[in-house]
Amino acid sequence: MLTNLKEKISIFLKSKSNWFVISLAVLVLGIFFFLMTFNNVYTKTYDIERFNRAKETIRSPITIENEQETERKTRETSQAVQDRYDISTEITDERIKYVEEIFEALDKMEDEIDGDAEAKKDDKDEEEENDEDKDNAIPFQEKLNHLKEILSEQITDNINDSVLMTLIEIPVEDREEGKKVLIDSLKNTLEKGVRTETIKSASTEVKDNLKFSHLNSELKVALYEVAEFAIAENSFFDVEKTAKARKEAESNVEPVVIRAGEIIVREGQTITNEKYDELILVGLLNKERNIYPIIGLSILIVLLILVIANELVNLDKNNNLDKRKMATILLISVIVVGMMKIVSVFMSQTDQLFYVVPVATGVLLIKQLINDRLAIVLAFLYSILGFVIFNGEIPGSLNMEAGIYFFFSQMAAIIFLRNLKDRLAVIKAGFGMSVINIMSLLLFIFLSFEKYTFIDILIQSGLGITSAFLSTVLTIGLLPFFETGLGILTDIKLLQLSSPNQPLLKKILTEAPGTYHHSVMVANLSETACEAIGANGLLARVGAYYHDIGKTVRPHYFIENQLAVRNPHDFLAPRQSADIIISHPYDGADMLKEAKMPKEIIDIALQHHGTSLLKYFYYKEKENDKSVNEREFRYPGPKPQTKEAAIVCICDSVEAAVRSLKEPTEQKIEDIVTSIVNDRLQDGQLDECPITISELNTIHQTICETLKGIFHSRIQYPTEEAN
């Protein structure tokens, strides 16, 4: 009863201790994450005044619209829109018709005058030659009068008689050419629109066209007058069109946005009212705004460390967590986040240096040193931190591209790192990471609107390959440090320890060959049983190789090494024999510690007998002393603490018992295995390891099947005669 109470108190204290260590570890990690990301969300504020010179270049920490500047730009754009006018085609046609009417009237007048002259020619008396000038003057006046009679009043009121007389005197061919030049010029000018203020310039434009034509000078002068008459206002202000044009112009005005990272004022530049207003707008003069990003960052860090704490608690529940592994998680996190921070310092807004960060180093190490689940969780958390660390120190922004790239790179490392027992597996995983990194880069390139040359793609792909290469090299380089420096046991380390060339294994083989054979058999049984329940079979195998190394201190006191010699125990008292036998786990642990073997191997050697009773010598002593204390014939312990140690404990007894059978039939094997498992269970040897009854049943079945295969040739089946 007292023993059980002590065990419960010990377990409780251990649990409290683990909680304290876990809490301390995640707190340290949270503080480190906060320090690494603090300047990515914190905005430096300034105490400056208008019209002073800036002591440093100041950039905007956020992206925000400058509404005041947008309004000013919109107003200027609206005012810059020219008034819209409606050109009256009726007026244009009317003015052109007036000009056409003049030339048509001239043609009609000529036809009528010529007709009358022909009619009077036969009746007219021959006049004297000295009256010739007088006779010629009268027809021109008649022509003018007749022309004015057929022209519109609007024309006669605005055009001088001298102009009409000049047009009458001009030959028909020249007049027709002048008509064409004048009308073409008038059409071009009027169709553009003539406003009140542009009548003079429009008239000048038409006159210039006439001036540079091939018409004779008299005709040009006359046409100047006609052009002045024809040019009239035909373009009138349109309120609706003007308003619509201004609205369209206003809608096309881009908002004036101050981009995050944009330079507001350069070092040495005078801080004008405009610059000062921009500094106020982005919050660089308001110290109170800094508290909110810090609160947000704190919430993010708390969420991250809660996830990590949950994973550490799960590892602790499965007895798969100790101070070395917590130190490993802390160191790897510091290395990965530290590398990201260092690269971010050298990254500008134009380059993409985060592509070269060997972020997969962390998960490659975690998968080999701890497990896949924790590697996946940390890959996700490191990616989230990448969002913040590579935001260009612009509060409120996240570099989604960096985070996505980190996530795919790390997941590729976890997926492609398959055979943990082979160091080349890391190199193979590196090739897989290279492919995924390049695919991620192409993803960003093709989703963007920016133009990339083939050289740009090659350069960025080279960065992705470099990241995979560095991750591989760093993993291979750092793994021995964690294996040796922190004593973390990996499959690769276990494979090295399982080599027959190891000094301690050579010692067992040469000094205690029977024990060596026994250890190999126990290793086979233990590995098979562990793999059946999902435990670490390789650890059980290697632990079984070394579990009886202590027997090399006195090899002949153990029956498997007694060849052609009498049993030394026949000459010793039971207590002396018990002391020799009981000491071998602890002698072995000391030898393993001296050889600096991993703690897991030492624990298996210490725990493989637990606190079990050395029954043979106990009952032998009891025959002589009825008051003998059972504790004197029990191993001091500790009891098996892990599944692997418990399985080695069972397999060690099973192998020795079955080997002692002269005729190991299937039924005898079943009975012995059942007896030993039940004995260990009832004796409380399995109370401190996380093994279930269901797993014990699986172990029982697996051991029986393995032993039947080993001793198959020795099993004697009953014959018909025997029946």
DADA-V815591 format. One record per pair of residues at least 12 apart in sequence whose C-alpha atoms are under 8 Angstrom apart, sorted by the first residue. I is the first residue (numbers start at 1). GAP is how many residues later the second one is. D is the distance in whole Angstrom. If there is no record, write none. Layout:
i:I gap:GAP d:D
i:I gap:GAP d:D
This chain:
i:18 gap:298 d:8
i:19 gap:294 d:8
i:21 gap:302 d:8
i:22 gap:287 d:7
i:22 gap:290 d:7
i:22 gap:291 d:8
i:22 gap:304 d:8
i:23 gap:286 d:7
i:25 gap:301 d:7
i:25 gap:305 d:7
i:26 gap:279 d:6
i:26 gap:280 d:8
i:26 gap:282 d:7
i:26 gap:283 d:6
i:27 gap:278 d:8
i:29 gap:276 d:7
i:29 gap:301 d:7
i:29 gap:304 d:8
i:30 gap:271 d:6
i:30 gap:272 d:7
i:30 gap:274 d:8
i:30 gap:275 d:6
i:32 gap:302 d:8
i:33 gap:268 d:7
i:33 gap:304 d:8
i:34 gap:263 d:7
i:34 gap:264 d:7
i:34 gap:267 d:7
i:36 gap:301 d:8
i:36 gap:302 d:8
i:36 gap:305 d:7
i:36 gap:353 d:8
i:37 gap:260 d:8
i:37 gap:348 d:8
i:37 gap:351 d:7
i:37 gap:352 d:6
i:38 gap:256 d:7
i:38 gap:259 d:8
i:39 gap:354 d:6
i:40 gap:348 d:7
i:40 gap:349 d:6
i:40 gap:351 d:7
i:40 gap:352 d:7
i:40 gap:353 d:4
i:40 gap:354 d:6
i:40 gap:355 d:6
i:41 gap:252 d:6
i:41 gap:253 d:7
i:41 gap:256 d:7
i:41 gap:352 d:7
i:41 gap:353 d:7
i:41 gap:354 d:4
i:41 gap:355 d:7
i:42 gap:248 d:6
i:42 gap:251 d:7
i:42 gap:252 d:7
i:42 gap:353 d:6
i:43 gap:18 d:7
i:43 gap:241 d:7
i:43 gap:247 d:6
i:43 gap:352 d:7
i:44 gap:240 d:7
i:45 gap:238 d:8
i:45 gap:239 d:5
i:45 gap:240 d:5
i:45 gap:241 d:7
i:45 gap:242 d:6
i:46 gap:238 d:6
i:46 gap:239 d:5
i:47 gap:238 d:7
i:48 gap:237 d:8
i:49 gap:222 d:8
i:49 gap:227 d:8
i:50 gap:221 d:6
i:50 gap:222 d:6
i:50 gap:223 d:6
i:50 gap:226 d:6
i:51 gap:219 d:6
i:51 gap:220 d:5
i:51 gap:221 d:5
i:51 gap:222 d:8
i:52 gap:218 d:6
i:52 gap:219 d:6
i:53 gap:214 d:8
i:53 gap:215 d:5
i:53 gap:216 d:5
i:53 gap:217 d:4
i:53 gap:218 d:6
i:54 gap:211 d:7
i:54 gap:212 d:7
i:54 gap:213 d:5
i:54 gap:214 d:5
i:54 gap:215 d:6
i:54 gap:216 d:6
i:54 gap:217 d:7
i:55 gap:212 d:5
i:55 gap:213 d:6
i:56 gap:210 d:6
i:56 gap:211 d:4
i:56 gap:212 d:7
i:57 gap:206 d:7
i:57 gap:207 d:8
i:57 gap:208 d:6
i:57 gap:209 d:4
i:57 gap:210 d:4
i:58 gap:205 d:6
i:58 gap:206 d:6
i:58 gap:207 d:5
i:58 gap:208 d:6
i:58 gap:209 d:8
i:59 gap:201 d:8
i:59 gap:202 d:5
i:59 gap:203 d:5
i:59 gap:204 d:4
i:59 gap:205 d:5
i:59 gap:206 d:7
i:60 gap:198 d:7
i:60 gap:199 d:7
i:60 gap:200 d:5
i:60 gap:201 d:5
i:60 gap:202 d:5
i:60 gap:203 d:6
i:60 gap:204 d:6
i:60 gap:219 d:8
i:60 gap:222 d:6
i:60 gap:224 d:8
i:61 gap:199 d:5
i:61 gap:200 d:6
i:61 gap:221 d:7
i:61 gap:223 d:8
i:61 gap:332 d:8
i:61 gap:333 d:5
i:61 gap:334 d:6
i:62 gap:196 d:8
i:62 gap:197 d:7
i:62 gap:198 d:4
i:62 gap:199 d:7
i:62 gap:220 d:6
i:62 gap:332 d:6
i:62 gap:333 d:6
i:62 gap:334 d:7
i:62 gap:335 d:8
i:63 gap:194 d:7
i:63 gap:195 d:6
i:63 gap:196 d:4
i:63 gap:197 d:5
i:63 gap:219 d:8
i:64 gap:193 d:6
i:64 gap:194 d:5
i:64 gap:195 d:7
i:64 gap:196 d:8
i:64 gap:218 d:7
i:65 gap:190 d:7
i:65 gap:191 d:6
i:65 gap:192 d:4
i:65 gap:193 d:6
i:66 gap:189 d:8
i:66 gap:190 d:5
i:66 gap:191 d:6
i:66 gap:192 d:7
i:66 gap:212 d:8
i:66 gap:215 d:7
i:67 gap:188 d:8
i:67 gap:189 d:7
i:69 gap:187 d:6
i:70 gap:184 d:8
i:70 gap:185 d:5
i:70 gap:186 d:5
i:73 gap:180 d:7
i:74 gap:176 d:5
i:74 gap:179 d:6
i:75 gap:175 d:8
i:77 gap:169 d:8
i:77 gap:172 d:7
i:77 gap:173 d:7
i:77 gap:176 d:8
i:78 gap:168 d:5
i:78 gap:169 d:7
i:78 gap:171 d:6
i:78 gap:172 d:6
i:79 gap:167 d:8
i:81 gap:164 d:7
i:81 gap:165 d:6
i:81 gap:168 d:7
i:82 gap:160 d:8
i:83 gap:154 d:7
i:83 gap:155 d:8
i:83 gap:159 d:5
i:84 gap:153 d:6
i:84 gap:154 d:6
i:84 gap:155 d:7
i:84 gap:157 d:6
i:84 gap:158 d:5
i:84 gap:161 d:8
i:85 gap:150 d:6
i:85 gap:151 d:5
i:85 gap:152 d:4
i:85 gap:153 d:5
i:85 gap:156 d:8
i:85 gap:157 d:8
i:86 gap:149 d:5
i:86 gap:150 d:5
i:86 gap:151 d:6
i:86 gap:152 d:6
i:87 gap:104 d:7
i:87 gap:105 d:8
i:87 gap:106 d:6
i:87 gap:107 d:8
i:87 gap:147 d:6
i:87 gap:148 d:4
i:87 gap:149 d:6
i:88 gap:146 d:5
i:88 gap:147 d:6
i:88 gap:148 d:8
i:89 gap:102 d:8
i:89 gap:145 d:8
i:91 gap:143 d:6
i:92 gap:95 d:8
i:92 gap:98 d:6
i:92 gap:99 d:7
i:92 gap:142 d:7
i:95 gap:135 d:5
i:95 gap:136 d:7
i:95 gap:137 d:8
i:96 gap:87 d:7
i:96 gap:90 d:7
i:96 gap:91 d:7
i:96 gap:134 d:7
i:98 gap:57 d:7
i:98 gap:132 d:7
i:99 gap:84 d:7
i:99 gap:127 d:7
i:99 gap:131 d:7
i:100 gap:79 d:8
i:100 gap:83 d:8
i:101 gap:50 d:7
i:102 gap:49 d:7
i:102 gap:53 d:8
i:103 gap:76 d:7
i:105 gap:42 d:7
i:105 gap:45 d:7
i:105 gap:46 d:7
i:106 gap:41 d:7
i:106 gap:61 d:8
i:106 gap:62 d:7
i:109 gap:34 d:7
i:109 gap:37 d:7
i:109 gap:38 d:6
i:110 gap:33 d:8
i:113 gap:30 d:7
i:140 gap:25 d:8
i:140 gap:28 d:8
i:143 gap:25 d:8
i:144 gap:17 d:8
i:144 gap:20 d:7
i:144 gap:21 d:6
i:144 gap:24 d:8
i:158 gap:71 d:7
i:159 gap:66 d:7
i:159 gap:67 d:7
i:159 gap:70 d:7
i:163 gap:59 d:5
i:163 gap:62 d:7
i:164 gap:58 d:8
i:166 gap:52 d:7
i:166 gap:53 d:7
i:166 gap:56 d:7
i:167 gap:52 d:7
i:167 gap:55 d:7
i:170 gap:49 d:7
i:174 gap:41 d:7
i:175 gap:44 d:8
i:177 gap:38 d:8
i:178 gap:37 d:7
i:178 gap:41 d:7
i:178 gap:42 d:8
i:178 gap:45 d:8
i:181 gap:28 d:8
i:181 gap:29 d:7
i:181 gap:32 d:8
i:182 gap:24 d:7
i:182 gap:28 d:7
i:182 gap:41 d:7
i:182 gap:45 d:7
i:185 gap:21 d:6
i:185 gap:24 d:7
i:186 gap:20 d:6
i:186 gap:41 d:7
i:186 gap:44 d:8
i:186 gap:45 d:7
i:189 gap:13 d:6
i:189 gap:16 d:8
i:189 gap:17 d:7
i:190 gap:41 d:7
i:190 gap:44 d:7
i:193 gap:40 d:8
i:193 gap:41 d:6
i:193 gap:42 d:5
i:194 gap:37 d:8
i:194 gap:38 d:7
i:194 gap:39 d:5
i:194 gap:40 d:5
i:194 gap:41 d:5
i:195 gap:38 d:5
i:195 gap:39 d:6
i:195 gap:40 d:5
i:195 gap:41 d:7
i:196 gap:37 d:6
i:199 gap:32 d:7
i:199 gap:33 d:7
i:199 gap:34 d:7
i:202 gap:29 d:7
i:203 gap:24 d:7
i:203 gap:25 d:6
i:203 gap:28 d:6
i:206 gap:21 d:7
i:207 gap:17 d:6
i:207 gap:20 d:7
i:210 gap:13 d:8
i:210 gap:14 d:8
i:260 gap:134 d:6
i:261 gap:131 d:8
i:261 gap:133 d:7
i:264 gap:14 d:7
i:264 gap:15 d:7
i:293 gap:102 d:7
i:293 gap:103 d:7
i:304 gap:77 d:7
i:308 gap:69 d:8
i:308 gap:70 d:8
i:311 gap:63 d:7
i:318 gap:372 d:7
i:319 gap:323 d:7
i:319 gap:371 d:8
i:324 gap:162 d:6
i:324 gap:163 d:7
i:324 gap:164 d:7
i:325 gap:44 d:8
i:325 gap:45 d:7
i:325 gap:163 d:7
i:328 gap:154 d:7
i:328 gap:158 d:8
i:329 gap:37 d:7
i:332 gap:30 d:6
i:332 gap:33 d:8
i:332 gap:34 d:8
i:333 gap:29 d:7
i:335 gap:27 d:8
i:336 gap:22 d:8
i:336 gap:23 d:6
i:336 gap:25 d:7
i:336 gap:26 d:6
i:336 gap:46 d:8
i:337 gap:45 d:7
i:337 gap:48 d:8
i:339 gap:18 d:7
i:339 gap:19 d:8
i:339 gap:20 d:8
i:340 gap:14 d:7
i:340 gap:17 d:6
i:340 gap:19 d:7
i:340 gap:46 d:7
i:340 gap:49 d:7
i:340 gap:50 d:8
i:341 gap:48 d:6
i:341 gap:49 d:8
i:343 gap:14 d:7
i:344 gap:45 d:7
i:344 gap:46 d:6
i:344 gap:48 d:8
i:347 gap:45 d:8
i:348 gap:44 d:7
i:349 gap:43 d:7
i:353 gap:110 d:8
i:354 gap:36 d:7
i:354 gap:48 d:6
i:355 gap:47 d:8
i:355 gap:50 d:8
i:355 gap:105 d:8
i:355 gap:108 d:6
i:355 gap:109 d:6
i:355 gap:112 d:7
i:356 gap:107 d:5
i:356 gap:108 d:6
i:356 gap:109 d:8
i:356 gap:110 d:6
i:356 gap:111 d:4
i:357 gap:110 d:6
i:358 gap:109 d:5
i:358 gap:110 d:6
i:358 gap:111 d:8
i:358 gap:112 d:6
i:358 gap:113 d:5
i:359 gap:47 d:7
i:359 gap:50 d:8
i:359 gap:51 d:7
i:359 gap:108 d:8
i:359 gap:112 d:7
i:360 gap:19 d:8
i:360 gap:46 d:8
i:360 gap:49 d:6
i:360 gap:50 d:5
i:360 gap:53 d:6
i:360 gap:108 d:7
i:360 gap:111 d:6
i:361 gap:110 d:5
i:361 gap:111 d:7
i:361 gap:113 d:6
i:361 gap:114 d:6
i:362 gap:13 d:8
i:362 gap:113 d:8
i:363 gap:12 d:5
i:363 gap:13 d:7
i:363 gap:15 d:7
i:363 gap:16 d:6
i:363 gap:47 d:6
i:363 gap:50 d:7
i:363 gap:51 d:7
i:364 gap:49 d:6
i:364 gap:50 d:7
i:364 gap:53 d:7
i:364 gap:62 d:8
i:364 gap:111 d:7
i:365 gap:110 d:6
i:365 gap:114 d:7
i:367 gap:47 d:7
i:368 gap:52 d:7
i:368 gap:122 d:6
i:368 gap:123 d:8
i:369 gap:119 d:7
i:369 gap:120 d:7
i:369 gap:121 d:6
i:372 gap:42 d:7
i:375 gap:39 d:7
i:376 gap:35 d:7
i:376 gap:38 d:7
i:379 gap:27 d:8
i:379 gap:28 d:6
i:379 gap:31 d:6
i:379 gap:32 d:7
i:380 gap:27 d:6
i:382 gap:24 d:8
i:382 gap:25 d:8
i:383 gap:19 d:8
i:383 gap:20 d:5
i:383 gap:21 d:7
i:383 gap:23 d:5
i:383 gap:24 d:5
i:384 gap:19 d:6
i:385 gap:18 d:8
i:386 gap:13 d:7
i:386 gap:16 d:6
i:386 gap:17 d:5
i:386 gap:20 d:7
i:387 gap:12 d:5
i:387 gap:13 d:6
i:387 gap:14 d:8
i:387 gap:15 d:6
i:387 gap:16 d:5
i:390 gap:12 d:7
i:401 gap:43 d:7
i:405 gap:32 d:7
i:405 gap:35 d:6
i:405 gap:36 d:8
i:408 gap:28 d:7
i:408 gap:29 d:7
i:408 gap:32 d:7
i:409 gap:24 d:6
i:409 gap:27 d:6
i:409 gap:28 d:6
i:410 gap:23 d:8
i:412 gap:17 d:8
i:412 gap:20 d:7
i:412 gap:21 d:5
i:412 gap:24 d:7
i:413 gap:16 d:6
i:413 gap:17 d:7
i:413 gap:19 d:7
i:413 gap:20 d:6
i:416 gap:12 d:7
i:416 gap:13 d:5
i:416 gap:16 d:6
i:416 gap:17 d:8
i:417 gap:12 d:5
i:420 gap:71 d:6
i:420 gap:72 d:7
i:421 gap:70 d:5
i:421 gap:71 d:5
i:421 gap:74 d:7
i:422 gap:70 d:7
i:423 gap:53 d:8
i:423 gap:69 d:7
i:426 gap:46 d:6
i:426 gap:49 d:8
i:426 gap:50 d:7
i:427 gap:45 d:6
i:429 gap:43 d:8
i:430 gap:38 d:5
i:430 gap:39 d:6
i:430 gap:41 d:7
i:430 gap:42 d:6
i:431 gap:37 d:7
i:433 gap:32 d:8
i:433 gap:35 d:6
i:434 gap:30 d:6
i:434 gap:31 d:5
i:434 gap:33 d:8
i:434 gap:34 d:5
i:434 gap:35 d:8
i:435 gap:30 d:8
i:437 gap:24 d:8
i:437 gap:27 d:5
i:437 gap:28 d:7
i:437 gap:31 d:8
i:438 gap:23 d:5
i:438 gap:26 d:6
i:438 gap:27 d:7
i:441 gap:19 d:7
i:441 gap:20 d:7
i:441 gap:23 d:8
i:442 gap:15 d:8
i:487 gap:111 d:6
i:487 gap:112 d:7
i:488 gap:110 d:7
i:489 gap:109 d:7
i:489 gap:111 d:8
i:491 gap:47 d:7
i:491 gap:48 d:8
i:494 gap:44 d:7
i:494 gap:45 d:7
i:494 gap:48 d:7
i:495 gap:43 d:8
i:497 gap:45 d:7
i:498 gap:44 d:6
i:498 gap:47 d:8
i:504 gap:42 d:8
i:504 gap:45 d:7
i:505 gap:40 d:7
i:505 gap:41 d:7
i:507 gap:45 d:8
i:508 gap:41 d:6
i:508 gap:44 d:6
i:511 gap:41 d:6
i:511 gap:44 d:7
i:512 gap:39 d:7
i:512 gap:40 d:6
i:512 gap:43 d:6
i:512 gap:44 d:8
i:512 gap:49 d:6
i:513 gap:48 d:7
i:514 gap:46 d:5
i:514 gap:47 d:5
i:515 gap:33 d:7
i:515 gap:36 d:8
i:515 gap:45 d:6
i:515 gap:46 d:7
i:516 gap:29 d:8
i:518 gap:42 d:8
i:518 gap:137 d:7
i:518 gap:138 d:8
i:519 gap:25 d:6
i:519 gap:26 d:5
i:519 gap:27 d:7
i:519 gap:28 d:7
i:519 gap:29 d:7
i:520 gap:24 d:7
i:520 gap:25 d:6
i:521 gap:134 d:7
i:522 gap:19 d:8
i:522 gap:22 d:6
i:522 gap:23 d:8
i:522 gap:126 d:7
i:522 gap:129 d:6
i:522 gap:130 d:6
i:522 gap:133 d:6
i:523 gap:17 d:7
i:523 gap:18 d:4
i:523 gap:19 d:7
i:523 gap:20 d:8
i:523 gap:21 d:5
i:523 gap:22 d:6
i:523 gap:125 d:8
i:524 gap:17 d:7
i:525 gap:126 d:6
i:525 gap:178 d:6
i:525 gap:181 d:7
i:525 gap:182 d:8
i:526 gap:14 d:6
i:526 gap:15 d:6
i:526 gap:18 d:7
i:526 gap:118 d:8
i:526 gap:121 d:6
i:526 gap:122 d:6
i:526 gap:125 d:6
i:527 gap:12 d:8
i:527 gap:13 d:6
i:527 gap:14 d:5
i:528 gap:174 d:7
i:528 gap:175 d:8
i:528 gap:178 d:8
i:529 gap:118 d:7
i:529 gap:169 d:8
i:529 gap:170 d:5
i:529 gap:173 d:6
i:529 gap:174 d:6
i:530 gap:113 d:8
i:530 gap:114 d:7
i:530 gap:117 d:7
i:530 gap:169 d:8
i:532 gap:166 d:7
i:532 gap:167 d:7
i:532 gap:170 d:7
i:533 gap:162 d:6
i:533 gap:165 d:7
i:533 gap:166 d:7
i:535 gap:108 d:7
i:535 gap:109 d:7
i:536 gap:108 d:7
i:537 gap:107 d:8
i:539 gap:61 d:8
i:539 gap:62 d:8
i:539 gap:105 d:7
i:540 gap:104 d:5
i:540 gap:105 d:7
i:540 gap:107 d:8
i:540 gap:108 d:7
i:542 gap:59 d:7
i:543 gap:57 d:8
i:543 gap:58 d:5
i:543 gap:59 d:8
i:543 gap:61 d:6
i:543 gap:62 d:7
i:543 gap:105 d:8
i:544 gap:60 d:8
i:544 gap:61 d:8
i:544 gap:104 d:6
i:546 gap:42 d:8
i:546 gap:55 d:7
i:546 gap:59 d:7
i:547 gap:38 d:7
i:547 gap:41 d:7
i:547 gap:54 d:8
i:547 gap:55 d:8
i:547 gap:57 d:6
i:547 gap:58 d:4
i:547 gap:59 d:8
i:547 gap:61 d:7
i:548 gap:36 d:7
i:548 gap:37 d:7
i:548 gap:40 d:7
i:548 gap:57 d:7
i:549 gap:35 d:8
i:549 gap:36 d:8
i:549 gap:38 d:8
i:549 gap:39 d:5
i:549 gap:42 d:8
i:550 gap:33 d:8
i:550 gap:34 d:4
i:550 gap:35 d:6
i:550 gap:36 d:7
i:550 gap:37 d:5
i:550 gap:38 d:4
i:550 gap:39 d:7
i:550 gap:41 d:7
i:551 gap:33 d:5
i:551 gap:36 d:8
i:551 gap:37 d:7
i:553 gap:31 d:8
i:553 gap:34 d:7
i:556 gap:12 d:8
i:557 gap:12 d:7
i:557 gap:23 d:8
i:557 gap:24 d:8
i:558 gap:23 d:8
i:574 gap:43 d:5
i:574 gap:44 d:7
i:574 gap:46 d:7
i:574 gap:47 d:6
i:575 gap:42 d:7
i:575 gap:46 d:7
i:575 gap:58 d:8
i:577 gap:40 d:7
i:578 gap:36 d:7
i:578 gap:39 d:6
i:578 gap:55 d:6
i:582 gap:51 d:8
i:582 gap:52 d:8
i:582 gap:53 d:6
i:585 gap:20 d:6
i:585 gap:21 d:5
i:585 gap:22 d:8
i:585 gap:23 d:8
i:585 gap:24 d:8
i:586 gap:19 d:8
i:586 gap:20 d:6
i:588 gap:17 d:7
i:588 gap:18 d:8
i:589 gap:13 d:5
i:589 gap:14 d:8
i:589 gap:16 d:6
i:589 gap:17 d:6
i:603 gap:42 d:8
i:604 gap:36 d:8
i:604 gap:40 d:8
i:604 gap:41 d:5
i:604 gap:44 d:8
i:606 gap:31 d:7
i:606 gap:32 d:7
i:607 gap:30 d:6
i:607 gap:31 d:5
i:607 gap:32 d:5
i:607 gap:33 d:5
i:607 gap:34 d:8
i:607 gap:38 d:6
i:607 gap:42 d:8
i:608 gap:31 d:8
i:608 gap:32 d:7
i:608 gap:37 d:6
i:608 gap:38 d:7
i:608 gap:40 d:6
i:608 gap:41 d:4
i:608 gap:44 d:8
i:609 gap:26 d:7
i:609 gap:28 d:7
i:609 gap:30 d:7
i:609 gap:31 d:8
i:609 gap:40 d:6
i:610 gap:25 d:6
i:610 gap:26 d:7
i:610 gap:27 d:4
i:610 gap:28 d:5
i:610 gap:29 d:4
i:610 gap:30 d:6
i:610 gap:39 d:8
i:610 gap:75 d:6
i:611 gap:23 d:6
i:611 gap:24 d:5
i:611 gap:25 d:5
i:611 gap:26 d:5
i:611 gap:27 d:6
i:611 gap:28 d:6
i:611 gap:74 d:7
i:612 gap:22 d:5
i:612 gap:23 d:6
i:612 gap:25 d:8
i:612 gap:68 d:8
i:612 gap:71 d:7
i:612 gap:73 d:7
i:613 gap:17 d:8
i:613 gap:18 d:8
i:613 gap:20 d:6
i:613 gap:21 d:4
i:613 gap:22 d:7
i:614 gap:19 d:5
i:614 gap:20 d:6
i:614 gap:21 d:8
i:615 gap:18 d:8
i:617 gap:16 d:7
i:618 gap:12 d:7
i:618 gap:15 d:6
i:639 gap:46 d:6
i:639 gap:47 d:7
i:639 gap:48 d:8
i:639 gap:49 d:7
i:640 gap:45 d:7
i:640 gap:46 d:7
i:640 gap:48 d:6
i:640 gap:49 d:6
i:641 gap:47 d:5
i:641 gap:48 d:4
i:641 gap:49 d:8
i:642 gap:46 d:8
i:642 gap:47 d:5
i:642 gap:48 d:6
i:642 gap:49 d:8
i:643 gap:46 d:6
i:643 gap:47 d:6
i:643 gap:48 d:6
i:646 gap:40 d:7
i:646 gap:43 d:7
i:647 gap:52 d:8
i:650 gap:26 d:7
i:650 gap:27 d:7
i:650 gap:30 d:8
i:651 gap:52 d:8
i:653 gap:23 d:7
i:654 gap:18 d:7
i:654 gap:19 d:6
i:654 gap:22 d:7
i:657 gap:15 d:7
i:658 gap:14 d:7
i:663 gap:51 d:7
i:663 gap:52 d:7
i:663 gap:53 d:7
i:664 gap:47 d:7
i:664 gap:50 d:7
i:664 gap:51 d:6
i:665 gap:49 d:8
i:665 gap:50 d:5
i:665 gap:51 d:7
i:665 gap:52 d:8
i:666 gap:42 d:6
i:666 gap:49 d:7
i:669 gap:35 d:7
i:669 gap:38 d:7
i:669 gap:39 d:8
i:670 gap:34 d:6
i:673 gap:27 d:7
i:673 gap:30 d:8
i:673 gap:31 d:7
i:674 gap:26 d:7
i:677 gap:19 d:8
i:677 gap:23 d:7
